[in-house]
Amino acid sequence: MSASPQHPEEILAELGLELPNPPTPRANYLKAVQTGNLVFVAGHGPMVEDKHSFLGKLGKDVDVDFGQRAAQQVALNRLASLKAVIGDLDRVTKVVKLLCFVNSDPRFTETYKVANGASDLLVKIFGEERGAHARSAVGMATLPFGISVEIESIFEIAA
């Protein structure tokens, strides 16, 4: 008999990471909405302790490494909101899609590298089969509050 896969939060702990408290929405929307076996997680920014962080424009104020760390923080925030809706991250059967918005200078062409900060973390947490996902990474002229990255996502969950 093979060992059962590790729980996503155990993997986070091994990586030296933990889920924050879910961030508070700054407008009239829900952090996450479940319909059937899909959960749509609203656009999240890189909040730390419910404060805007990782501010700046990629390719002008901050570099790719900074953007990747911001995207990783966004992933943690999204997972916290997802857990608040579904109760246990082990219910995730598939990370379906990410839409990554990168606050970037018009000449910045490495939005895909910034988005890897979130994508790589999700694959580490959920494994290749459950964690690999479709994704778009687009540059934006600006993002709310001057944040560097915003990401929305879709997850499939077990009943």
N, C-alpha and C positions, 0 to 999 in steps of 0.2 A: 504494500500500500504506500503510495507517495505522500509526502508531507503536504499539508494544506498550504496554500500561498499565504505569505505574510500579510497582515492587516495593513492597509495604507498608512495609518497613523504610526505604526511601528516603524515603517520605512522612513517616514518623516523624521521620527526621533533619531534613527540611525544617521540621517543626514544632518542632524543638529538643528532641525527645524521643528516648529510646532504651529498648529492652527491658531490664528488670532481670534479674538471675538469678532463676529461678523460686523462689518462696517455699517454705519447708519446711512441710509439713503439721504441724499442731499436735495431731493426733489420728490415729485409725486409719482413714485413707482415702487414696485416690489423688488427685492433683491433677487428672488428666484421664484419661478412659477412652474409647478408640475402639471402636466396634462398627459394622462395615460402613463406610459413608461418613459416619457421624456421630461427632462427638467431644463428649462431655459434660464440661464443665469444672466442677469442684467449686466450691462457694462460696469465694471469695477475699475477703480484706480488703485495706485499703490499707497493705500492708507496704512499708517502705522499708528497704533493706539488711537484710532478714529481721527487722525489728523492727516492732512494731505502731505505727502512726502515724495521724494524723487521728482522734484520739479525741474523743468528745463526742456529745451528744444534739442533733439538729437542732431548732430552735425554742426551745431552752433555753440550751445552751452555745455553739452554733455556728450560722452562718447558711448560706443556700443556696449562696453562692459557695464557702464552705469545703466543703460537701457535694459540690458539682460537682467540685472539685479532688480530693477523696477518691475519687469515682467514676471519675475519669480515671485515678488511680493504680491502682485496682482493675482497670480495663480493661488497663492495661499489664502488671500481674501475671498476669492471665488469659491474655493473649497470650503471655507468656513460658512459661507452663505448656503452652499449646497447641503452641507451637513445639517444646518438648521432646518432645512425643509425635509430631508429624507431620513435623518436620524443617525445613519451609519454610512460612512464612505465605502464600506465593503459592499454595499448594495450597487455600486457603480459597475455596470456590465460593459460599458463602452464610453470613452470620451469621443463624442461624435464630431464636434466642430468648434473651432476657435475663430473669432474675428478680432484681430489685433489692430488697434489704432495707435500710431506712433506720432507724437508731436515732433515734427521734423522740419528742418531747413529744406527748401525746395530742391537743393542739390543732393540731399541725403538719399542714398539708394540701398541702404542696408537694413531696411525695415524687417526683412526676413530674419536677419541675425538677432535683432532685438527680440522678436517673437519667440526665438528659440529658448529664451530664458524661461518662458512658461511651458512650451512644448516639451523641452527636455525634462523638466521637473515632473510633468504628468506621466511621461513614459517611465521614469524611475519609480514613481509611486505605484502606478497601476500595471506596469509591465508592458511589453510591446503589444500583446494581443488586445488588451483592454485600453491601453493608454494612447496608442498611435491614432491620429485623428486627421480629418480634413482641416485646412486652415487658410485664412487670408491674412495678410499683413500689409496694411496700407498707411502711407504717410498722410498726415493731416496738418493743416496750417496752424491749428491751435487745438487744445483740449481744455475741458473745464478746469478751472483753478490753476492752470499752468502745469498740470501733471504731464509727465513724459510719456506715459503709456496708459491706455484703457483697453480692456479686453472683455468681450462677452462670449458666452459659450453654451453649448448644448451637450447634455449628458444623457445616456440611456441608463435606466436603473432596473433592477430586479423587483418583481412584485413583492 
